[in-house]
Amino acid sequence: MSNLLLLIPIALFLGLLGLGAFLWSLKSGQFDDMEGAANRILFDDDDQPPQDSHTKNN
């Protein structure tokens, strides 16, 4: 029982410490996608397959 009185506050402290580190990394821009916008322009988003010249006339 005395172990729980010690381990529960330690677990709560470590959880809050991890949450604080995660929120800090969000605010400091660690998860920003720097290359995604630059690469997105290179890909064509058309979902239609290219049509063959034989299928257009039929």
Secondary structure, 3 states (H helix, E strand, C coil): CHHHHHHHHHHHHHHHHHHHHHHHHHHCCCCCCCCHHHHHCCCCCCCCCCCCHHHHHC
